[in-house]
Amino acid sequence: MWFVKVPKARIGVLIGTDGETRDLLERRTGCRIIIDSESGDVNVETEGADPIMALKARDLIKAIARGFSPERALVLLNEGYYFELLDVRDFTGKNPKAVHRMKARLIGRNGRTRQLLEELTEAEVSIYGNTIGIIGDYETAKVAHDAVEMLLNGAKHSTVYRYLEDKRREHKAEMFEAIVYSE
């Protein structure tokens, strides 16, 4: 059994209209999901479920709790996809103004920095509360993680964008090479 604390503002998203989201998660993972909508406590009963799916159920619930839509989070059910969570306070301390400033750096004007992070890495990024959630395969999640850490450590946006563009170029070259050699 797993226990996950979900913010009250995200409980409705986790349950879904008439329980649709919870039911979908239960069917897809084989786990029973018990939600206390008053406290935000979510228990994931894993008895009889595939151990891998039990871990994925936990990560799915955490991802939804940290701002991802259920549709975006469901990619975690695919083999090789991971969820990672970074806490902004690990980089800024507990000063609310510093946390707000860092979140603003990560979001960017009109959400442009977060959008570029997603486009250039092909990972999903959510900034919710004091956390940054990342969903992607191993490579894309690692590149997104590194870019987020660079920004949290004070790197210039232009430096981070250059890093992301270089990594994207490398990835495309590797993909092209794999196609050429497989023929």
MDTraj code that builds the backbone (N, CA, C; nanometers):
import mdtraj as md
import numpy as np

residues = "MET TRP PHE VAL LYS VAL PRO LYS ALA ARG ILE GLY VAL LEU ILE GLY THR ASP GLY GLU THR ARG ASP LEU LEU GLU ARG ARG THR GLY CYS ARG ILE ILE ILE ASP SER GLU SER GLY ASP VAL ASN VAL GLU THR GLU GLY ALA ASP PRO ILE MET ALA LEU LYS ALA ARG ASP LEU ILE LYS ALA ILE ALA ARG GLY PHE SER PRO GLU ARG ALA LEU VAL LEU LEU ASN GLU GLY TYR TYR PHE GLU LEU LEU ASP VAL ARG ASP PHE THR GLY LYS ASN PRO LYS ALA VAL HIS ARG MET LYS ALA ARG LEU ILE GLY ARG ASN GLY ARG THR ARG GLN LEU LEU GLU GLU LEU THR GLU ALA GLU VAL SER ILE TYR GLY ASN THR ILE GLY ILE ILE GLY ASP TYR GLU THR ALA LYS VAL ALA HIS ASP ALA VAL GLU MET LEU LEU ASN GLY ALA LYS HIS SER THR VAL TYR ARG TYR LEU GLU ASP LYS ARG ARG GLU HIS LYS ALA GLU MET PHE GLU ALA ILE VAL TYR SER GLU".split()
xyz = np.array([
    [0.0845, -0.1182, 0.0000],
    [0.0000, 0.0000, 0.0000],
    [0.0888, 0.1241, 0.0000],
    [0.0503, 0.2206, -0.0799],
    [0.1192, 0.3488, -0.0859],
    [0.0275, 0.4564, -0.0310],
    [0.0885, 0.5596, 0.0269],
    [0.0141, 0.6740, 0.0767],
    [0.0676, 0.7983, 0.0059],
    [-0.0226, 0.8805, -0.0464],
    [0.0161, 1.0046, -0.1132],
    [-0.0711, 1.1165, -0.0590],
    [-0.0102, 1.2291, -0.0266],
    [-0.0840, 1.3478, 0.0175],
    [-0.1073, 1.4356, -0.1043],
    [-0.2325, 1.4687, -0.1296],
    [-0.2698, 1.5488, -0.2461],
    [-0.3298, 1.6809, -0.1974],
    [-0.2848, 1.7943, -0.2537],
    [-0.3454, 1.9225, -0.2150],
    [-0.4963, 1.9208, -0.2427],
    [-0.5726, 1.9813, -0.1539],
    [-0.7185, 1.9801, -0.1675],
    [-0.7632, 2.0382, -0.3014],
    [-0.6896, 2.1345, -0.3534],
    [-0.7252, 2.1956, -0.4817],
    [-0.7121, 2.0972, -0.5981],
    [-0.6382, 1.9876, -0.5803],
    [-0.6171, 1.8909, -0.6882],
    [-0.6993, 1.7629, -0.6716],
    [-0.7708, 1.7503, -0.5601],
    [-0.8513, 1.6303, -0.5351],
    [-0.9570, 1.6126, -0.6436],
    [-1.0246, 1.7197, -0.6806],
    [-1.1275, 1.7116, -0.7836],
    [-1.0727, 1.6628, -0.9161],
    [-0.9520, 1.7049, -0.9504],
    [-0.8883, 1.6616, -1.0750],
    [-0.8572, 1.5125, -1.0672],
    [-0.8098, 1.4683, -0.9516],
    [-0.7765, 1.3266, -0.9339],
    [-0.9008, 1.2384, -0.9412],
    [-1.0095, 1.2844, -0.8838],
    [-1.1336, 1.2065, -0.8871],
    [-1.1955, 1.2125, -1.0267],
    [-1.2027, 1.3311, -1.0844],
    [-1.2633, 1.3477, -1.2161],
    [-1.4141, 1.3534, -1.2071],
    [-1.4775, 1.3873, -1.3173],
    [-1.6234, 1.3951, -1.3233],
    [-1.6819, 1.2570, -1.2972],
    [-1.7681, 1.2502, -1.1967],
    [-1.8325, 1.1230, -1.1580],
    [-1.7317, 1.0117, -1.1323],
    [-1.6102, 1.0457, -1.0883],
    [-1.5092, 0.9455, -1.0548],
    [-1.4391, 0.8850, -1.1752],
    [-1.4547, 0.9461, -1.2926],
    [-1.3977, 0.8898, -1.4154],
    [-1.2462, 0.8726, -1.4089],
    [-1.1762, 0.9760, -1.3604],
    [-1.0294, 0.9701, -1.3587],
    [-0.9816, 0.8616, -1.2634],
    [-1.0366, 0.8589, -1.1438],
    [-0.9978, 0.7555, -1.0468],
    [-1.0250, 0.6165, -1.1032],
    [-1.1420, 0.5991, -1.1633],
    [-1.1771, 0.4687, -1.2208],
    [-1.0798, 0.4295, -1.3321],
    [-1.0439, 0.5247, -1.4170],
    [-0.9490, 0.4991, -1.5250],
    [-0.8136, 0.4561, -1.4685],
    [-0.7664, 0.5284, -1.3672],
    [-0.6377, 0.4948, -1.3046],
    [-0.6432, 0.3551, -1.2429],
    [-0.7538, 0.3225, -1.1771],
    [-0.7673, 0.1898, -1.1162],
    [-0.7650, 0.0803, -1.2234],
    [-0.8372, 0.1022, -1.3319],
    [-0.8406, 0.0016, -1.4399],
    [-0.7035, -0.0157, -1.5038],
    [-0.6357, 0.0946, -1.5299],
    [-0.5088, 0.0885, -1.6028],
    [-0.3941, 0.0351, -1.5173],
    [-0.4006, 0.0557, -1.3837],
    [-0.2894, 0.0148, -1.2975],
    [-0.3180, -0.1126, -1.2194],
    [-0.4449, -0.1494, -1.2058],
    [-0.4796, -0.2671, -1.1268],
    [-0.4750, -0.2413, -0.9774],
    [-0.4640, -0.1164, -0.9371],
    [-0.4599, -0.0791, -0.7955],
    [-0.5935, -0.0177, -0.7548],
    [-0.6235, -0.0266, -0.6278],
    [-0.7441, 0.0381, -0.5749],
    [-0.7006, 0.1713, -0.5152],
    [-0.7704, 0.2783, -0.5528],
    [-0.7341, 0.4131, -0.5078],
    [-0.8457, 0.4649, -0.4176],
    [-0.8097, 0.4905, -0.2922],
    [-0.9052, 0.5384, -0.1924],
    [-0.8689, 0.6828, -0.1601],
    [-0.9641, 0.7735, -0.1855],
    [-0.9386, 0.9172, -0.1720],
    [-1.0236, 0.9742, -0.0602],
    [-0.9582, 1.0415, 0.0358],
    [-1.0284, 1.1158, 0.1406],
    [-1.0271, 1.2622, 0.0965],
    [-1.1381, 1.3080, 0.0421],
    [-1.1413, 1.4428, -0.0154],
    [-1.1352, 1.5530, 0.0898],
    [-1.1619, 1.5208, 0.2146],
    [-1.1525, 1.6208, 0.3225],
    [-1.0070, 1.6500, 0.3591],
    [-0.9278, 1.5449, 0.3748],
    [-0.7900, 1.5616, 0.4207],
    [-0.6884, 1.5663, 0.3071],
    [-0.7261, 1.5119, 0.1907],
    [-0.6310, 1.5037, 0.0795],
    [-0.5461, 1.3787, 0.0848],
    [-0.5776, 1.2883, 0.1762],
    [-0.5034, 1.1626, 0.1868],
    [-0.5514, 1.0657, 0.0794],
    [-0.4562, 1.0058, 0.0090],
    [-0.4888, 0.9073, -0.0940],
    [-0.4107, 0.7806, -0.0623],
    [-0.4831, 0.6704, -0.0493],
    [-0.4211, 0.5396, -0.0278],
    [-0.4308, 0.4605, -0.1568],
    [-0.3186, 0.4018, -0.1946],
    [-0.3139, 0.3180, -0.3135],
    [-0.2926, 0.1754, -0.2657],
    [-0.3966, 0.0943, -0.2759],
    [-0.3875, -0.0451, -0.2352],
    [-0.3321, -0.1248, -0.3524],
    [-0.2191, -0.1894, -0.3284],
    [-0.1457, -0.2548, -0.4364],
    [-0.1578, -0.4071, -0.4342],
    [-0.2335, -0.4605, -0.3400],
    [-0.2443, -0.6070, -0.3278],
    [-0.2975, -0.6683, -0.4575],
    [-0.2224, -0.7638, -0.5094],
    [-0.2614, -0.8319, -0.6321],
    [-0.2233, -0.7575, -0.7594],
    [-0.1716, -0.6357, -0.7464],
    [-0.1343, -0.5574, -0.8647],
    [0.0103, -0.5868, -0.9042],
    [0.0398, -0.5680, -1.0284],
    [0.1761, -0.5778, -1.0784],
    [0.2601, -0.4729, -1.0036],
    [0.3751, -0.5113, -0.9451],
    [0.4561, -0.4162, -0.8678],
    [0.4968, -0.2917, -0.9475],
    [0.5257, -0.3091, -1.0752],
    [0.5634, -0.1942, -1.1588],
    [0.4445, -0.0997, -1.1717],
    [0.3255, -0.1557, -1.1944],
    [0.2056, -0.0726, -1.2076],
    [0.1719, -0.0033, -1.0759],
    [0.2022, -0.0677, -0.9641],
    [0.1788, -0.0048, -0.8338],
    [0.2655, 0.1201, -0.8198],
    [0.3912, 0.1100, -0.8620],
    [0.4801, 0.2272, -0.8580],
    [0.4320, 0.3347, -0.9552],
    [0.3864, 0.2921, -1.0706],
    [0.3368, 0.3879, -1.1693],
    [0.2103, 0.4571, -1.1182],
    [0.1242, 0.3834, -1.0463],
    [0.0029, 0.4431, -0.9886],
    [0.0411, 0.5528, -0.8905],
    [0.1396, 0.5252, -0.8074],
    [0.1860, 0.6267, -0.7121],
    [0.2378, 0.7500, -0.7851],
    [0.3209, 0.7286, -0.8877],
    [0.3762, 0.8409, -0.9627],
    [0.2680, 0.9180, -1.0376],
    [0.1691, 0.8464, -1.0923],
    [0.0571, 0.9124, -1.1599],
    [-0.0163, 1.0056, -1.0643],
    [-0.0451, 0.9570, -0.9461],
    [-0.1173, 1.0378, -0.8470],
    [-0.0330, 1.1573, -0.8052],
    [0.0971, 1.1363, -0.7828],
    [0.1857, 1.2485, -0.7481],
    [0.1897, 1.3519, -0.8593],
    [0.1954, 1.3052, -0.9845],
    [0.2015, 1.3972, -1.0980],
    [0.0736, 1.4813, -1.1062],
    [-0.0410, 1.4174, -1.0895],
    [-0.1674, 1.4912, -1.0924],
    [-0.1730, 1.5883, -0.9750],
    [-0.1252, 1.5439, -0.8585],
    [-0.1233, 1.6302, -0.7396],
    [-0.0337, 1.7518, -0.7598],
    [0.0697, 1.7399, -0.8418],
    [0.1647, 1.8491, -0.8619],
    [0.1384, 1.9273, -0.9898],
    [0.0139, 1.9218, -1.0412],
    [-0.0265, 2.0143, -1.1458],
    [-0.0448, 1.9587, -1.2848],
    [-0.0081, 1.8331, -1.3097],
    [-0.0279, 1.7759, -1.4426],
    [-0.1737, 1.7371, -1.4606],
    [-0.2241, 1.7523, -1.5811],
    [-0.3590, 1.7030, -1.6101],
    [-0.3508, 1.5507, -1.6155],
    [-0.4615, 1.4820, -1.5908],
    [-0.4590, 1.3355, -1.5995],
    [-0.4129, 1.2870, -1.7379],
    [-0.4532, 1.3567, -1.8436],
    [-0.4136, 1.3168, -1.9789],
    [-0.2621, 1.3233, -1.9961],
    [-0.2010, 1.4291, -1.9458],
    [-0.0550, 1.4431, -1.9572],
    [0.0162, 1.3427, -1.8675],
    [-0.0412, 1.3140, -1.7509],
    [0.0219, 1.2217, -1.6559],
    [0.0142, 1.0764, -1.7026],
    [-0.0879, 1.0422, -1.7790],
    [-0.1068, 0.9028, -1.8221],
    [0.0088, 0.8498, -1.9063],
    [0.0904, 0.9369, -1.9620],
    [0.2068, 0.8909, -2.0385],
    [0.3008, 0.8093, -1.9488],
    [0.2910, 0.8274, -1.8181],
    [0.3740, 0.7515, -1.7241],
    [0.3468, 0.6016, -1.7307],
    [0.2335, 0.5625, -1.7843],
    [0.2029, 0.4205, -1.7970],
    [0.2859, 0.3547, -1.9068],
    [0.3406, 0.4351, -1.9960],
    [0.4253, 0.3809, -2.1023],
    [0.5600, 0.3393, -2.0442],
    [0.6138, 0.2331, -2.0977],
    [0.7426, 0.1835, -2.0510],
    [0.8514, 0.2882, -2.0759],
    [0.9356, 0.3083, -1.9767],
    [1.0492, 0.3984, -1.9923],
    [1.0200, 0.5440, -1.9600],
    [0.9000, 0.5759, -1.9115],
    [0.8675, 0.7142, -1.8748],
    [0.8750, 0.7295, -1.7238],
    [0.9238, 0.8454, -1.6811],
    [0.9508, 0.8695, -1.5401],
    [0.8904, 1.0013, -1.4956],
    [0.8677, 1.0112, -1.3646],
    [0.8210, 1.1348, -1.3017],
    [0.9272, 1.1785, -1.2026],
    [0.9629, 1.3041, -1.2106],
    [1.0619, 1.3591, -1.1188],
    [1.0073, 1.4871, -1.0594],
    [1.0367, 1.5104, -0.9336],
    [0.9857, 1.6277, -0.8639],
    [1.1019, 1.7019, -0.7990],
    [1.1122, 1.8300, -0.8286],
    [1.2144, 1.9152, -0.7675],
    [1.1439, 2.0186, -0.6799],
    [1.2018, 2.0492, -0.5648],
    [1.1457, 2.1495, -0.4757],
    [1.2276, 2.2776, -0.4894],
    [1.1621, 2.3866, -0.5247],
    [1.2306, 2.5153, -0.5438],
    [1.3007, 2.5576, -0.4150],
    [1.2427, 2.5240, -0.3005],
    [1.3010, 2.5657, -0.1716],
    [1.4364, 2.5014, -0.1447],
    [1.4664, 2.3903, -0.2136],
    [1.5992, 2.3302, -0.1987],
    [1.7067, 2.4215, -0.2568],
    [1.6671, 2.5133, -0.3435],
    [1.7618, 2.6036, -0.4081],
    [1.7554, 2.7450, -0.3509],
    [1.6401, 2.7824, -0.2927],
    [1.6215, 2.9208, -0.2473],
    [1.6118, 2.9355, -0.0965],
    [1.5889, 2.8274, -0.0261],
    [1.5552, 2.8382, 0.1149],
    [1.4056, 2.8634, 0.1252],
    [1.3601, 2.8983, 0.2428],
    [1.2161, 2.9115, 0.2643],
    [1.1635, 3.0529, 0.2445],
    [1.2476, 3.1444, 0.2016],
    [1.2054, 3.2816, 0.1796],
    [1.1007, 3.2859, 0.0674],
    [0.9764, 3.3260, 0.1001],
    [0.8697, 3.3247, -0.0009],
    [0.9000, 3.4128, -0.1225],
    [0.9665, 3.5245, -0.1014],
    [0.9992, 3.6124, -0.2147],
    [1.0997, 3.5463, -0.3083],
    [1.1966, 3.4762, -0.2517],
    [1.2960, 3.4068, -0.3339],
    [1.2301, 3.2928, -0.4111],
    [1.1389, 3.2206, -0.3471],
    [1.0671, 3.1120, -0.4133],
    [0.9846, 3.1683, -0.5286],
    [0.9141, 3.2777, -0.5039],
    [0.8316, 3.3399, -0.6078],
    [0.9180, 3.3859, -0.7256],
    [1.0321, 3.4453, -0.6965],
    [1.1229, 3.4930, -0.8017],
    [1.1728, 3.3757, -0.8874],
    [1.2093, 3.2652, -0.8225],
    [1.2584, 3.1489, -0.8967],
    [1.1485, 3.0871, -0.9820],
    [1.0284, 3.0785, -0.9266],
    [0.9182, 3.0247, -1.0059],
    [0.8932, 3.1137, -1.1274],
    [0.9026, 3.2442, -1.1087],
    [0.8839, 3.3368, -1.2206],
    [0.9922, 3.3159, -1.3266],
    [1.1159, 3.2892, -1.2845],
    [1.2244, 3.2614, -1.3807],
    [1.1946, 3.1353, -1.4607],
    [1.1389, 3.0348, -1.3941],
    [1.1096, 2.9086, -1.4610],
    [0.9891, 2.9185, -1.5541],
    [0.8930, 2.9984, -1.5175],
    [0.7734, 3.0143, -1.6008],
    [0.8036, 3.1070, -1.7178],
    [0.8711, 3.2178, -1.6889],
    [0.9027, 3.3137, -1.7945],
    [0.7845, 3.4027, -1.8280],
    [0.8121, 3.5048, -1.9080],
    [0.7062, 3.5977, -1.9485],
    [0.6048, 3.5231, -2.0341],
    [0.4785, 3.5314, -1.9930],
    [0.3680, 3.4635, -2.0618],
    [0.3906, 3.3123, -2.0751],
    [0.4669, 3.2533, -1.9830],
    [0.4893, 3.1087, -1.9831],
    [0.5892, 3.0615, -2.0872],
    [0.6639, 3.1553, -2.1459],
    [0.7514, 3.1202, -2.2577],
    [0.8676, 3.0295, -2.2171],
    [0.9277, 3.0487, -2.1000],
    [1.0408, 2.9649, -2.0595],
    [0.9967, 2.8205, -2.0398],
    [0.8868, 2.7999, -1.9701],
    [0.8354, 2.6645, -1.9502],
    [0.7997, 2.6017, -2.0846],
    [0.7388, 2.6804, -2.1728],
    [0.7014, 2.6303, -2.3049],
    [0.8249, 2.5869, -2.3843],
    [0.9308, 2.6664, -2.3803],
    [1.0547, 2.6303, -2.4501],
    [1.1184, 2.5058, -2.3890],
    [1.1135, 2.4945, -2.2559],
    [1.1649, 2.3744, -2.1894],
    [1.0957, 2.2504, -2.2454],
    [0.9635, 2.2582, -2.2574],
    [0.8884, 2.1436, -2.3074],
    [0.9182, 2.1168, -2.4552],
    [0.9216, 2.2222, -2.5358],
    [0.9449, 2.2046, -2.6791],
    [1.0837, 2.1489, -2.7085],
    [1.1842, 2.2016, -2.6408],
    [1.3216, 2.1630, -2.6719],
    [1.3631, 2.0298, -2.6100],
    [1.2931, 1.9864, -2.5056],
    [1.3291, 1.8595, -2.4423],
    [1.2313, 1.7470, -2.4748],
    [1.1115, 1.7823, -2.5201],
    [1.0037, 1.6865, -2.5419],
    [0.9591, 1.6202, -2.4115],
    [0.9859, 1.6856, -2.2994],
    [0.9379, 1.6408, -2.1683],
    [0.8214, 1.7313, -2.1287],
    [0.7409, 1.6843, -2.0360],
    [0.6312, 1.7638, -1.9814],
    [0.6814, 1.8302, -1.8534],
    [0.6488, 1.9583, -1.8338],
    [0.6945, 2.0318, -1.7162],
    [0.5750, 2.1014, -1.6527],
    [0.5628, 2.0878, -1.5207],
    [0.4560, 2.1544, -1.4463],
    [0.5167, 2.2253, -1.3262],
    [0.4783, 2.3509, -1.3087],
    [0.5237, 2.4280, -1.1933],
    [0.4005, 2.4527, -1.1083],
    [0.4006, 2.3931, -0.9886],
    [0.2837, 2.3988, -0.9018],
    [0.3312, 2.4133, -0.7575],
    [0.2765, 2.5112, -0.6878],
    [0.3189, 2.5339, -0.5499],
    [0.4672, 2.5646, -0.5468],
    [0.5408, 2.4919, -0.4665],
    [0.6855, 2.5112, -0.4563],
    [0.7636, 2.4064, -0.5337],
    [0.6966, 2.3363, -0.6247],
    [0.7625, 2.2251, -0.6922],
    [0.7610, 2.2384, -0.8442],
    [0.8547, 2.1682, -0.9041],
    [0.8614, 2.1554, -1.0490],
    [0.8549, 2.0062, -1.0781],
    [0.7531, 1.9666, -1.1528],
    [0.7380, 1.8272, -1.1919],
    [0.7834, 1.8088, -1.3355],
    [0.8491, 1.6962, -1.3609],
    [0.8974, 1.6643, -1.4954],
    [0.8545, 1.5219, -1.5289],
    [0.7955, 1.5063, -1.6481],
    [0.7598, 1.3746, -1.6989],
    [0.8272, 1.3578, -1.8339],
    [0.8975, 1.2456, -1.8498],
    [0.9597, 1.2174, -1.9783],
    [1.0308, 1.0845, -1.9748],
    [1.0866, 1.0463, -2.0902],
    [1.1693, 0.9270, -2.0897],
    [1.3021, 0.9648, -2.0234],
    [1.3900, 0.8684, -2.0070],
    [1.5126, 0.8938, -1.9314],
    [1.5902, 1.0140, -1.9856],
    [1.6135, 1.0168, -2.1162],
    [1.6937, 1.1245, -2.1770],
    [1.6268, 1.2596, -2.1648],
    [1.4985, 1.2667, -2.2050],
    [1.4310, 1.3966, -2.2051],
    [1.4137, 1.4498, -2.0626],
    [1.3829, 1.3609, -1.9683],
    [1.3666, 1.4036, -1.8293],
    [1.4992, 1.4532, -1.7726],
    [1.6095, 1.3876, -1.8085],
    [1.7404, 1.4307, -1.7586],
    [1.7780, 1.5680, -1.8132],
    [1.7551, 1.5901, -1.9412],
    [1.7873, 1.7202, -2.0014],
    [1.7001, 1.8293, -1.9390],
    [1.5710, 1.8021, -1.9226],
    [1.4814, 1.9001, -1.8601],
    [1.5242, 1.9276, -1.7159],
    [1.5586, 1.8216, -1.6421],
    [1.6054, 1.8368, -1.5037],
    [1.7291, 1.9267, -1.4991],
    [1.8257, 1.8982, -1.5859],
    [1.9498, 1.9771, -1.5876],
    [1.9211, 2.1233, -1.6206],
    [1.8312, 2.1486, -1.7166],
    [1.7978, 2.2859, -1.7543],
    [1.7294, 2.3587, -1.6387],
    [1.6376, 2.2905, -1.5703],
    [1.5691, 2.3512, -1.4552],
    [1.6703, 2.3832, -1.3460],
    [1.7604, 2.2893, -1.3185],
    [1.8631, 2.3147, -1.2167],
    [1.9520, 2.4324, -1.2552],
    [1.9859, 2.4424, -1.3830],
    [2.0674, 2.5553, -1.4281],
    [1.9961, 2.6873, -1.3967],
    [1.8667, 2.6941, -1.4288],
    [1.7902, 2.8162, -1.4013],
    [1.7799, 2.8423, -1.2514],
    [1.7560, 2.7377, -1.1733],
    [1.7449, 2.7535, -1.0273],
    [1.8778, 2.7965, -0.9646],
    [1.9878, 2.7586, -1.0291],
    [2.1196, 2.7977, -0.9781],
    [2.1649, 2.9330, -1.0323],
    [2.0770, 3.0007, -1.1091],
    [2.1066, 3.1368, -1.1512],
    [2.1636, 3.1537, -1.2905],
    [2.1685, 3.0486, -1.3707],
    [2.2214, 3.0615, -1.5066],
    [2.1321, 3.1562, -1.5876],
    [2.1915, 3.2237, -1.6834],
    [2.1152, 3.3115, -1.7712],
    [2.0241, 3.2269, -1.8586],
    [1.9093, 3.2827, -1.8922],
    [1.8160, 3.2118, -1.9788],
    [1.8808, 3.1769, -2.1122],
    [1.9589, 3.2695, -2.1674],
    [2.0220, 3.2442, -2.2977],
    [2.1169, 3.1244, -2.2904],
    [2.1861, 3.1088, -2.1787],
    [2.2766, 2.9951, -2.1600],
    [2.1977, 2.8650, -2.1568],
    [2.0865, 2.8662, -2.0866],
    [2.0028, 2.7462, -2.0748],
    [1.9414, 2.7124, -2.2108],
    [1.8945, 2.8133, -2.2837],
    [1.8358, 2.7879, -2.4159],
    [1.9409, 2.7294, -2.5104],
    [2.0620, 2.7796, -2.5042],
    [2.1705, 2.7277, -2.5883],
    [2.1981, 2.5808, -2.5529],
    [2.2031, 2.5517, -2.4228],
    [2.2230, 2.4143, -2.3758],
    [2.1125, 2.3241, -2.4314],
    [1.9875, 2.3695, -2.4217],
    [1.8747, 2.2896, -2.4693],
    [1.8809, 2.2683, -2.6205],
    [1.9165, 2.3717, -2.6929],
    [1.9272, 2.3585, -2.8388],
    [2.0394, 2.2626, -2.8771],
    [2.1520, 2.2693, -2.8053],
    [2.2628, 2.1761, -2.8311],
    [2.2193, 2.0320, -2.8046],
    [2.1510, 2.0093, -2.6930],
    [2.1047, 1.8745, -2.6589],
    [2.0024, 1.8238, -2.7609],
    [1.9177, 1.9135, -2.8085],
    [1.8192, 1.8740, -2.9089],
    [1.8882, 1.8351, -3.0396],
    [1.9894, 1.9129, -3.0780],
    [2.0665, 1.8815, -3.1990],
    [2.1347, 1.7454, -3.1855],
    [2.1954, 1.7209, -3.0681],
    [2.2606, 1.5919, -3.0427],
    [2.1594, 1.4777, -3.0531],
    [2.0434, 1.4971, -2.9949],
    [1.9397, 1.3935, -2.9957],
    [1.8947, 1.3642, -3.1385],
    [1.8726, 1.4691, -3.2172],
    [1.8306, 1.4490, -3.3568],
    [1.9389, 1.3772, -3.4362],
    [2.0657, 1.4115, -3.4121],
    [2.1765, 1.3445, -3.4823],
    [2.1811, 1.1966, -3.4452],
    [2.1599, 1.1645, -3.3170],
    [2.1584, 1.0250, -3.2729],
    [2.0427, 0.9495, -3.3363],
    [1.9269, 1.0140, -3.3440],
    [1.8096, 0.9499, -3.4042],
    [1.8352, 0.9235, -3.5533],
    [1.8930, 1.0200, -3.6227],
    [1.9235, 1.0050, -3.7646],
    [2.0235, 0.8918, -3.7858],
    [2.1258, 0.8886, -3.6989],
    [2.2292, 0.7832, -3.7063],
    [2.1662, 0.6460, -3.6847],
    [2.0752, 0.6358, -3.5893],
    [2.0084, 0.5087, -3.5605],
    [1.9256, 0.4630, -3.6802],
    [1.8623, 0.5557, -3.7488],
    [1.7811, 0.5216, -3.8657],
    [1.8716, 0.4748, -3.9800],
    [1.9809, 0.5470, -4.0004],
    [2.0731, 0.5134, -4.1097],
    [2.1328, 0.3755, -4.0876],
    [2.1769, 0.3467, -3.9660],
    [2.2423, 0.2182, -3.9389],
    [2.1434, 0.1018, -3.9308],
    [2.0160, 0.1302, -3.9094],
    [1.9186, 0.0214, -3.9024],
    [1.8733, -0.0247, -4.0401],
    [1.9037, 0.0548, -4.1421],
    [1.8607, 0.0184, -4.2788],
    [1.9558, -0.0741, -4.3443],
])
top = md.Topology()
chain = top.add_chain()
for i, resn in enumerate(residues, 1):
    res = top.add_residue(resn, chain, resSeq=i)
    for name in ("N", "CA", "C"):
        top.add_atom(name, md.element.get_by_symbol(name[0]), res)
traj = md.Trajectory(xyz[None], top)
